[in-house]
Amino acid sequence: MNECIENTGFRPRIAAFFCNWCTYGGADLAGVNRLQYPADFRVVRLPCTGRMNPEFVLHAFRQGADGVWVSGCHPGDCHYIAGNMYARRRFTMLKELLEYAGLDPGRLHFSWISSAEAEKFQRTAKDVIEAVRALGPVDAADAATKTMVMELRKVI
């Protein structure tokens, strides 16, 4: 993994939106267990991924994020009954919309990770970061990218 960083010099900036009850707990457990994973993402802790507004994703891309990772409770385990299912529907629609607008769908990731799955958190974190790293940076100053994200905001 360090070899990839040395060859390209690129460290992706990833905005991560985590459920307070599950994925955030899994990240905490990974830290307590001293599991190693890259620190190329910044976490926004949400009470539930059902609270995840598509504008959060658009704002992250507008601010220069190279990728976005949304992660919450497994289906049927949501503390707010069905919030994660609402998030999955929004995520699917947003991913298709971003792809239609020209943004690579590999920049947007969704996962289910419980608070007891530290190893899965570690593995998924590495996978998300490597997938975004392979795509290269999104040029936040690129007028076409900014225009595309602003236009999508009007639709959503």
C-alpha positions in Angstrom: 0.0 0.0 0.0 2.8 2.4 0.8 4.3 1.6 -2.5 1.2 3.0 -4.3 1.5 6.2 -2.3 5.2 6.5 -3.2 4.7 5.9 -6.9 1.9 8.3 -7.4 2.3 10.7 -4.5 -1.5 10.9 -4.3 -3.3 10.5 -1.0 -7.1 10.6 -1.6 -9.3 12.9 0.5 -12.4 10.9 1.5 -15.4 12.2 3.4 -16.8 9.3 5.5 -20.4 9.5 6.9 -20.8 6.9 9.6 -23.7 5.7 11.7 -23.1 6.5 15.4 -24.4 3.1 16.5 -22.7 0.7 14.2 -19.9 1.8 11.9 -18.6 4.4 14.2 -18.4 1.8 16.9 -16.7 -0.6 14.5 -14.1 2.1 13.8 -13.6 2.6 17.5 -13.2 -1.1 18.1 -10.6 -1.2 15.3 -8.7 1.5 17.0 -8.9 -0.2 20.4 -7.7 -3.5 18.8 -4.8 -1.5 17.2 -5.8 -2.6 13.7 -3.9 -0.7 11.0 -5.7 1.1 8.2 -4.9 4.3 6.2 -6.1 7.6 7.6 -7.1 9.1 4.3 -10.7 9.7 5.3 -12.4 12.2 7.6 -15.4 11.0 9.6 -18.7 12.8 10.0 -20.6 11.0 12.7 -24.4 10.8 12.0 -27.1 9.6 14.4 -28.2 7.3 11.6 -27.4 7.0 7.9 -31.1 7.6 7.3 -30.2 11.2 8.2 -27.8 11.2 5.3 -28.9 14.0 2.9 -27.6 13.7 -0.7 -26.5 17.3 -0.4 -23.9 16.2 2.1 -22.3 14.1 -0.6 -22.5 16.9 -3.2 -21.0 19.3 -0.7 -18.1 17.0 0.0 -17.3 16.8 -3.7 -17.7 20.6 -4.1 -15.2 21.0 -1.3 -12.6 18.8 -3.0 -13.2 15.3 -1.7 -11.9 12.6 -4.0 -14.4 10.1 -2.7 -17.3 9.6 -0.3 -17.9 6.6 2.0 -21.3 6.1 3.7 -21.6 3.3 6.2 -24.3 2.2 8.6 -26.0 -0.7 10.4 -26.8 -4.0 8.7 -30.4 -4.3 7.4 -32.7 -5.1 10.2 -30.3 -3.8 12.9 -31.0 0.0 12.6 -31.6 1.7 15.9 -34.1 3.9 14.1 -36.0 0.9 12.6 -35.4 1.5 8.8 -33.1 4.5 8.5 -30.4 2.4 6.8 -32.9 1.2 4.2 -33.8 4.8 3.4 -30.1 5.6 3.1 -29.6 2.7 0.7 -32.4 4.0 -1.6 -31.0 7.5 -1.6 -27.5 6.2 -2.1 -28.5 4.1 -5.1 -30.3 7.0 -6.8 -27.4 9.4 -6.1 -24.8 7.1 -7.4 -26.7 6.7 -10.7 -27.2 10.5 -10.9 -23.5 11.2 -10.3 -22.6 8.6 -13.0 -25.0 10.2 -15.4 -23.4 13.6 -14.7 -20.0 12.2 -15.5 -18.5 11.5 -12.0 -17.0 8.0 -11.8 -19.4 5.8 -9.6 -16.3 4.3 -8.0 -15.9 7.5 -6.0 -19.0 6.8 -3.9 -19.1 3.8 -1.6 -21.7 2.3 0.8 -21.2 -0.4 3.3 -22.9 -2.2 6.3 -20.6 -2.5 9.3 -21.7 -3.4 12.8 -20.0 -2.1 16.0 -18.5 -5.6 16.5 -16.9 -5.9 13.1 -13.5 -4.2 13.6 -11.8 -6.4 11.0 -14.5 -5.7 8.4 -14.1 -2.0 9.1 -10.3 -2.3 8.6 -10.7 -4.3 5.3 -13.5 -2.0 4.0 -11.5 1.2 4.8 -8.5 -0.2 2.9 -10.7 -1.2 0.0 -12.4 2.2 -0.3 -9.2 4.1 -0.1 -7.5 1.9 -2.7 -10.5 2.2 -5.1 -10.5 6.0 -4.9 -6.7 6.1 -5.1 -6.8 4.1 -8.3 -9.2 6.7 -9.8 -6.8 9.6 -9.1 -7.7 13.0 -7.8 -10.8 15.0 -8.6 -9.7 18.4 -9.5 -11.8 20.6 -7.2 -10.7 23.7 -9.2 -12.0 22.1 -12.4 -14.8 24.3 -13.6 -16.7 21.3 -15.3 -16.7 19.3 -12.0 -17.9 22.3 -10.0 -20.6 23.1 -12.5 -21.8 19.5 -12.6 -22.1 19.3 -8.8 -23.9 22.6 -8.7 -26.3 21.5 -11.3 -27.0 18.2 -9.5 -27.8 20.3 -6.4 -30.7 21.9 -8.3 -32.1 18.5 -9.2 -31.9 17.0 -5.7 
